[in-house]
Amino acid sequence: MQKIIHIFILLAAAVSLLFGQGFFSSSVQGRAPFPDAVDVRTSLRSSITGSSWAVQRLPAEYYTSETASVRVKFQVLQQNDAFYILLINSFGGTYPLYGAGTYIIKRSLEDGSFVQAKIFLKNDPDTFIRLFPFGDRAKLELYLYGTPLHRDLILPVSFEELLFSPFSRLVSLSSGRIDWPLVLPELPEGNSGIAGMIDVLREKIDLLPDMDDGAMDDSGRFVYIESGERESGGGFNCSGFAKYVADGIYYARHGRPMPVEPLKLKHPDLRGDPWSNRFEDERDPFFGLDWTRNIAFTLAEKPDIDYEDMDVRDVPLAGYIEDVGYPMERLKAVLYYLALEYPGSFYLGSVNAQFGKDPVLRQHIHVVVLMPYINTMGDLVAAVFERNRETSVESLLRRYPGESIHLTRIEGGSSYVLPPLPDEDH
């Protein structure tokens, strides 16, 4: 017990010097917790480093970490040419393999040598550190929501020493290269507004009708976007649905939805080229881009801004392409960054993909609504809504692999009221 207390004191001291007291605690300074069960790892050192034959025959066991205040599951699994030592932190009464603070240590089946250790930084399978032995030093790579931030970062201590040290030591050794306040941040304020908007949408979304080319005009009627004529049945397509979500901001301010016609305004002077301009009338390849920019511009209601000012261009985790956006594979990392930088904002996304025949063009073919925020565990929550239903970032990745998504930012506001549907009581 004295050893555990001593380790805990060293951890707290190192963390306090580095980042202020409580870097790995949710109770101090509003930082996201990182449950570092270093006491359990240290107590199991002989089990982790023992002979291959002995380690593979160890039974699964459960331990209580004093430093992390969690239960930890110890388990050994064999797969292909390696065996894996799992130290899995409990979360909500379960033991998720990809939970924050979980260590997965890989050893060679042939000679028992350490191959790597995978340390999960959040409750997400794609946010982790990999440590590799590198002579008498260690090598590190870091992924944040599937986006590689660092590769081949050399640390001046051995792999095994880092394995049994407090996680704060790894942070200290790499702090000159890794932006740890980005990876394990202070929790931003303003999340409650976005979470509240998500709740409002979830209550209403099953009531929203579907209609090709459908939207709600400023009188609250369903109309066709292209012609402006009243719909016989009524409903929303993806563009009309995105407008309706944004109308929750406009309606709270003005008591009516946004008019449709100004949102159809084209901006050939801001996007396109001579090649795509030839198909402006026939294919309307930039409709989604113009539509989302026009909505963001309308809701900004600020003097001296133009239609591109609400574009998201400055995320350092992914490369932005003008009028195209970010790679779909980087969307989660982009939303995580935006949720930290602009808490309380949501985003209209215009999917840019190859479309059509004779010729095949890159077009803005689909509009989605993205509402990201950071929860109390420091994890990204990214609600995705499109065409009258809730989906997910993973769904977008499956449907649009290798494509791009352009984002415009909208401030959530203090009040959010969705306009009543035509058949609802006012």
C-alpha positions as CSV (number, residue, x, y, z in Angstrom):
1,M,0.0,0.0,0.0
2,Q,2.9,2.4,0.8
3,K,4.2,1.7,-2.7
4,I,0.9,2.6,-4.3
5,I,0.7,5.8,-2.2
6,H,4.3,6.7,-3.2
7,I,3.5,6.2,-6.9
8,F,0.4,8.3,-6.6
9,I,2.3,11.1,-5.0
10,L,4.9,11.1,-7.7
11,L,2.2,11.1,-10.4
12,A,0.4,14.0,-8.8
13,A,3.6,16.0,-8.4
14,A,4.7,15.4,-12.0
15,V,1.3,16.3,-13.4
16,S,1.0,19.4,-11.2
17,L,4.3,20.7,-12.4
18,L,3.5,20.0,-16.0
19,F,-0.1,21.0,-16.5
20,G,-1.5,22.1,-13.2
21,Q,-3.0,19.9,-10.6
22,G,-5.5,17.3,-11.7
23,F,-4.5,16.7,-15.4
24,F,-5.7,13.1,-15.1
25,S,-8.7,13.9,-12.9
26,S,-12.1,15.1,-13.9
27,S,-12.6,16.8,-10.6
28,V,-10.1,19.6,-10.9
29,Q,-9.9,22.4,-13.5
30,G,-12.5,20.8,-15.7
31,R,-10.1,18.5,-17.4
32,A,-11.1,15.3,-19.0
33,P,-10.0,12.3,-16.9
34,F,-7.4,9.8,-18.0
35,P,-7.6,6.8,-15.8
36,D,-4.0,5.7,-15.4
37,A,-3.9,2.4,-13.5
38,V,-0.1,2.5,-13.1
39,D,-0.3,0.8,-9.7
40,V,-1.9,-2.3,-11.3
41,R,0.7,-2.3,-14.1
42,T,3.5,-2.1,-11.6
43,S,2.1,-4.8,-9.3
44,L,1.8,-7.1,-12.4
45,R,5.3,-6.5,-13.7
46,S,6.5,-10.0,-13.2
47,S,3.3,-11.4,-14.9
48,I,3.7,-9.0,-17.9
49,T,7.5,-9.6,-18.4
50,G,7.6,-13.3,-17.4
51,S,8.4,-16.2,-19.7
52,S,6.1,-16.7,-22.7
53,W,5.1,-20.1,-21.5
54,A,4.2,-18.8,-18.0
55,V,2.4,-15.6,-19.1
56,Q,0.2,-17.4,-21.6
57,R,-1.2,-19.7,-18.9
58,L,-2.1,-16.9,-16.5
59,P,-5.9,-16.8,-15.8
60,A,-8.0,-13.7,-16.2
61,E,-8.1,-11.6,-13.0
62,Y,-9.7,-8.4,-11.8
63,Y,-7.9,-5.7,-9.8
64,T,-8.7,-2.4,-8.2
65,S,-6.6,0.6,-9.1
66,E,-6.1,3.2,-6.4
67,T,-4.5,5.7,-8.7
68,A,-7.3,5.5,-11.3
69,S,-10.2,4.6,-9.1
70,V,-11.3,1.9,-11.5
71,R,-11.4,-1.9,-11.7
72,V,-9.0,-3.4,-14.2
73,K,-9.3,-6.7,-16.0
74,F,-6.1,-8.6,-16.7
75,Q,-6.2,-11.1,-19.6
76,V,-3.9,-12.8,-21.9
77,L,-4.9,-13.8,-25.5
78,Q,-3.0,-15.5,-28.3
79,Q,-3.5,-14.6,-31.9
80,N,-1.4,-15.6,-35.0
81,D,2.3,-15.2,-34.1
82,A,1.9,-13.1,-31.0
83,F,0.2,-13.1,-27.6
84,Y,-1.4,-10.0,-26.1
85,I,-1.5,-8.9,-22.4
86,L,-4.7,-6.8,-21.9
87,L,-5.1,-4.4,-19.0
88,I,-8.7,-3.1,-19.5
89,N,-10.3,-0.4,-17.4
90,S,-13.9,-0.7,-16.4
91,F,-16.4,1.7,-17.7
92,G,-20.1,1.8,-16.8
93,G,-19.9,-1.7,-15.3
94,T,-18.3,-3.2,-18.5
95,Y,-14.8,-3.7,-19.8
96,P,-14.6,-2.1,-23.3
97,L,-11.5,-3.1,-25.1
98,Y,-11.1,0.4,-26.6
99,G,-11.6,2.4,-23.3
100,A,-9.5,5.3,-22.1
101,G,-6.5,4.1,-20.1
102,T,-6.6,0.5,-21.5
103,Y,-3.1,-1.0,-22.3
104,I,-2.7,-3.8,-24.8
105,I,0.8,-5.2,-24.8
106,K,2.0,-7.3,-27.7
107,R,4.8,-9.9,-27.3
108,S,6.3,-12.2,-29.9
109,L,5.2,-15.8,-29.7
110,E,8.5,-16.9,-31.1
111,D,10.9,-15.4,-28.6
112,G,8.7,-13.6,-26.1
113,S,10.1,-10.1,-27.0
114,F,8.0,-7.0,-26.7
115,V,6.6,-5.9,-30.0
116,Q,4.5,-2.9,-29.1
117,A,2.1,-1.4,-26.6
118,K,-1.2,0.2,-27.5
119,I,-2.6,2.8,-25.1
120,F,-6.1,4.1,-25.7
121,L,-6.4,7.8,-24.9
122,K,-10.2,8.1,-25.2
123,N,-13.2,5.8,-25.3
124,D,-12.6,5.4,-29.1
125,P,-10.9,2.7,-31.0
126,D,-9.1,5.1,-33.3
127,T,-7.5,7.4,-30.6
128,F,-4.4,5.8,-29.2
129,I,-0.6,5.8,-28.8
130,R,1.5,3.0,-30.0
131,L,4.9,2.5,-28.2
132,F,7.6,0.4,-29.9
133,P,11.0,-0.8,-28.5
134,F,13.8,1.1,-30.2
135,G,17.1,-0.2,-28.7
136,D,17.5,1.4,-25.3
137,R,14.8,4.0,-26.2
138,A,11.2,3.9,-27.3
139,K,9.4,5.0,-30.4
140,L,5.9,6.5,-30.4
141,E,3.1,7.1,-32.9
142,L,-0.2,8.9,-32.0
143,Y,-3.6,8.7,-33.7
144,L,-6.5,11.0,-32.9
145,Y,-9.8,9.8,-34.2
146,G,-8.1,7.9,-37.0
147,T,-5.8,10.8,-38.0
148,P,-2.1,10.3,-37.5
149,L,-0.6,13.2,-35.5
150,H,2.9,11.8,-34.9
151,R,5.0,8.9,-36.3
152,D,8.5,7.8,-35.3
153,L,8.7,10.1,-32.4
154,I,11.8,8.9,-30.4
155,L,11.7,9.1,-26.6
156,P,14.9,9.0,-24.5
157,V,13.9,6.1,-22.2
158,S,13.4,2.4,-22.8
159,F,10.1,0.8,-23.8
160,E,9.9,-1.2,-20.7
161,E,10.6,1.7,-18.4
162,L,7.7,3.7,-20.0
163,L,5.4,0.7,-19.7
164,F,5.7,0.7,-16.0
165,S,5.9,4.5,-15.4
166,P,3.0,6.8,-14.8
167,F,1.5,8.0,-18.0
168,S,2.4,11.5,-17.0
169,R,6.0,10.7,-17.6
170,L,5.3,9.9,-21.2
171,V,3.4,13.2,-21.5
172,S,6.4,15.0,-19.9
173,L,8.9,13.5,-22.3
174,S,6.9,14.2,-25.4
175,S,5.4,17.6,-24.4
176,G,7.8,19.5,-26.6
177,R,6.4,17.7,-29.7
178,I,2.9,16.6,-28.9
179,D,0.0,19.1,-28.4
180,W,-1.3,17.4,-25.2
181,P,-3.9,20.1,-24.5
182,L,-5.4,19.1,-27.8
183,V,-5.4,15.4,-27.1
184,L,-6.4,15.5,-23.4
185,P,-8.0,19.0,-23.2
186,E,-9.7,21.2,-20.7
187,L,-13.4,20.7,-21.2
188,P,-14.9,23.6,-23.2
189,E,-18.0,25.5,-22.0
190,G,-21.0,25.8,-24.3
191,N,-21.7,22.1,-24.8
192,S,-25.1,22.2,-23.2
193,G,-26.6,24.3,-26.1
194,I,-25.6,21.8,-28.8
195,A,-26.7,18.9,-26.6
196,G,-30.1,20.6,-26.1
197,M,-30.5,21.2,-29.9
198,I,-29.8,17.5,-30.5
199,D,-32.5,16.6,-28.0
200,V,-35.0,18.9,-29.7
201,L,-34.2,17.3,-33.1
202,R,-34.5,13.8,-31.8
203,E,-37.9,14.5,-30.4
204,K,-39.2,15.8,-33.7
205,I,-37.3,13.9,-36.4
206,D,-39.7,10.9,-36.6
207,L,-42.5,13.3,-37.4
208,L,-40.8,14.9,-40.4
209,P,-42.1,13.9,-43.8
210,D,-39.9,13.2,-46.8
211,M,-40.2,14.7,-50.3
212,D,-37.8,15.1,-53.2
213,D,-36.9,18.8,-53.7
214,G,-38.9,19.7,-50.7
215,A,-38.4,22.5,-48.2
216,M,-40.4,24.9,-45.9
217,D,-40.8,28.5,-47.1
218,D,-41.0,31.6,-44.8
219,S,-44.8,31.2,-44.5
220,G,-44.4,27.7,-43.0
221,R,-45.7,25.9,-46.1
222,F,-44.0,23.0,-47.9
223,V,-42.8,24.0,-51.3
224,Y,-40.6,22.7,-54.1
225,I,-37.2,24.2,-53.9
226,E,-36.7,24.5,-57.7
227,S,-40.0,26.1,-58.6
228,G,-41.2,27.6,-55.3
229,E,-44.6,26.0,-55.9
230,R,-46.5,24.5,-53.1
231,E,-46.1,20.8,-52.5
232,S,-49.1,18.6,-52.7
233,G,-48.0,16.2,-50.0
234,G,-45.2,18.1,-48.3
235,G,-41.8,17.2,-46.8
236,F,-38.1,17.7,-46.9
237,N,-35.2,16.5,-49.1
238,C,-31.7,16.7,-47.7
239,S,-31.3,20.4,-48.5
240,G,-34.7,21.3,-47.2
241,F,-34.1,19.3,-44.0
242,A,-30.8,21.1,-43.4
243,K,-32.7,24.4,-43.8
244,Y,-35.3,23.3,-41.4
245,V,-32.7,22.5,-38.7
246,A,-31.1,25.9,-39.3
247,D,-34.6,27.4,-39.2
248,G,-34.6,26.6,-35.5
249,I,-32.2,29.5,-35.0
250,Y,-33.9,31.8,-37.4
251,Y,-37.4,31.1,-36.1
252,A,-36.4,31.7,-32.5
253,R,-35.2,35.2,-33.6
254,H,-37.9,36.2,-36.1
255,G,-40.9,34.0,-35.6
256,R,-40.8,32.6,-39.1
257,P,-38.6,30.3,-41.2
258,M,-36.1,31.6,-43.6
259,P,-37.3,32.3,-47.2
260,V,-36.2,29.8,-49.8
261,E,-35.3,32.0,-52.7
262,P,-32.3,33.8,-51.2
263,L,-30.8,30.3,-50.3
264,K,-30.8,29.3,-54.0
265,L,-28.5,32.2,-55.0
266,K,-25.6,30.9,-57.0
267,H,-22.0,32.2,-56.6
268,P,-20.1,31.4,-59.8
269,D,-17.7,34.2,-58.9
270,L,-16.7,32.4,-55.8
271,R,-16.3,28.8,-57.0
272,G,-15.9,26.7,-60.1
273,D,-13.8,27.0,-63.2
274,P,-14.5,27.2,-67.0
275,W,-14.9,23.5,-67.2
276,S,-17.5,23.1,-64.5
277,N,-19.2,26.4,-65.4
278,R,-20.3,24.8,-68.7
279,F,-22.6,22.5,-66.7
280,E,-23.9,25.1,-64.3
281,D,-27.5,25.0,-65.7
282,E,-27.6,21.4,-66.7
283,R,-26.0,19.7,-63.6
284,D,-25.9,22.5,-60.9
285,P,-22.7,20.9,-59.5
286,F,-22.3,23.4,-56.7
287,F,-25.9,23.5,-55.4
288,G,-25.1,22.0,-52.0
289,L,-22.1,24.3,-51.5
290,D,-24.1,27.5,-52.4
291,W,-27.1,26.4,-50.3
292,T,-25.1,25.7,-47.2
293,R,-23.1,28.9,-47.5
294,N,-26.3,30.9,-48.1
295,I,-27.9,29.5,-44.9
296,A,-24.8,30.2,-42.8
297,F,-24.6,33.8,-44.3
298,T,-28.3,34.4,-43.6
299,L,-28.0,33.2,-40.0
300,A,-24.8,35.2,-39.3
301,E,-26.7,38.5,-39.6
302,K,-23.5,40.5,-39.4
303,P,-22.4,43.5,-41.4
304,D,-19.3,43.3,-43.6
305,I,-19.2,39.6,-44.2
306,D,-19.3,37.6,-47.4
307,Y,-20.7,34.2,-48.3
308,E,-17.4,32.4,-47.6
309,D,-16.7,33.8,-44.2
310,M,-18.4,30.9,-42.4
311,D,-16.5,28.2,-44.3
312,V,-14.4,26.0,-42.1
313,R,-10.8,26.3,-43.5
314,D,-8.4,26.4,-40.6
315,V,-8.4,22.9,-39.1
316,P,-4.7,21.8,-38.8
317,L,-5.5,18.1,-38.5
318,A,-6.6,17.8,-42.2
319,G,-5.9,19.5,-45.5
320,Y,-8.6,21.8,-46.8
321,I,-9.3,22.0,-50.5
322,E,-11.0,25.2,-51.7
323,D,-14.7,24.6,-52.5
324,V,-14.3,20.9,-51.9
325,G,-13.6,20.6,-48.2
326,Y,-11.9,18.0,-46.1
327,P,-11.3,14.2,-46.7
328,M,-14.2,12.2,-45.4
329,E,-11.8,9.9,-43.6
330,R,-10.6,12.9,-41.4
331,L,-14.2,14.1,-40.5
332,K,-14.1,12.8,-36.9
333,A,-10.8,14.5,-36.2
334,V,-12.0,17.7,-37.8
335,L,-15.2,17.7,-35.7
336,Y,-13.3,17.0,-32.5
337,Y,-11.0,20.0,-33.2
338,L,-14.0,22.2,-34.0
339,A,-15.9,21.1,-30.9
340,L,-12.9,22.3,-28.8
341,E,-12.3,25.6,-30.8
342,Y,-16.0,26.6,-31.3
343,P,-18.1,25.0,-28.6
344,G,-21.8,25.7,-29.2
345,S,-21.5,25.7,-33.0
346,F,-23.0,23.2,-35.4
347,Y,-22.1,22.6,-39.1
348,L,-23.8,22.1,-42.5
349,G,-21.8,19.7,-44.6
350,S,-21.9,19.4,-48.4
351,V,-20.7,16.1,-49.6
352,N,-18.4,16.5,-52.7
353,A,-18.1,13.3,-54.8
354,Q,-17.9,12.0,-58.3
355,F,-21.3,11.9,-59.9
356,G,-23.1,11.4,-63.1
357,K,-22.1,10.2,-66.6
358,D,-21.0,11.9,-69.8
359,P,-19.1,13.4,-68.1
360,V,-18.4,12.3,-64.6
361,L,-18.1,15.5,-62.5
362,R,-17.1,16.2,-58.9
363,Q,-20.4,17.6,-57.6
364,H,-21.8,18.7,-54.3
365,I,-24.4,15.9,-54.1
366,H,-25.7,15.7,-50.5
367,V,-26.3,18.0,-47.5
368,V,-26.0,16.9,-43.9
369,V,-26.1,18.5,-40.4
370,L,-23.3,17.8,-37.9
371,M,-23.6,18.7,-34.2
372,P,-20.3,17.9,-32.3
373,Y,-19.5,18.5,-28.7
374,I,-17.1,17.2,-26.1
375,N,-18.6,15.2,-23.2
376,T,-17.4,15.1,-19.6
377,M,-15.0,12.2,-20.4
378,G,-13.3,14.3,-23.1
379,D,-14.7,12.2,-25.9
380,L,-16.2,13.6,-29.1
381,V,-20.0,13.2,-29.4
382,A,-20.9,13.8,-33.1
383,A,-24.6,13.7,-33.9
384,V,-25.3,13.5,-37.6
385,F,-28.7,14.3,-39.1
386,E,-29.6,14.0,-42.8
387,R,-32.9,13.9,-44.7
388,N,-35.2,13.5,-41.7
389,R,-33.2,10.8,-39.9
390,E,-30.2,10.5,-37.6
391,T,-27.2,8.6,-38.9
392,S,-23.5,8.8,-37.9
393,V,-20.1,9.7,-39.1
394,E,-19.4,6.0,-39.6
395,S,-22.4,5.9,-41.9
396,L,-21.0,8.8,-44.0
397,L,-17.7,7.0,-44.2
398,R,-19.3,3.8,-45.5
399,R,-21.3,5.6,-48.1
400,Y,-18.7,8.1,-49.3
401,P,-15.3,6.5,-49.0
402,G,-12.5,8.5,-50.5
403,E,-14.8,11.6,-51.0
404,S,-14.8,15.0,-49.3
405,I,-17.1,17.1,-47.2
406,H,-17.3,20.9,-47.1
407,L,-18.3,22.5,-43.8
408,T,-19.9,25.8,-42.9
409,R,-20.2,26.9,-39.3
410,I,-23.3,28.2,-37.6
411,E,-23.4,29.5,-34.0
412,G,-26.0,27.7,-32.0
413,G,-27.5,30.6,-30.2
414,S,-29.2,30.7,-26.8
415,S,-32.7,29.8,-28.1
416,Y,-33.7,27.0,-30.5
417,V,-37.3,26.6,-31.7
418,L,-38.1,24.4,-34.7
419,P,-41.0,25.9,-36.8
420,P,-44.3,24.0,-36.5
421,L,-45.1,21.7,-39.4
422,P,-48.1,22.7,-41.5
423,D,-50.4,20.1,-39.9
424,E,-49.3,20.9,-36.3
425,D,-51.3,23.2,-34.1
426,H,-49.6,26.6,-33.8
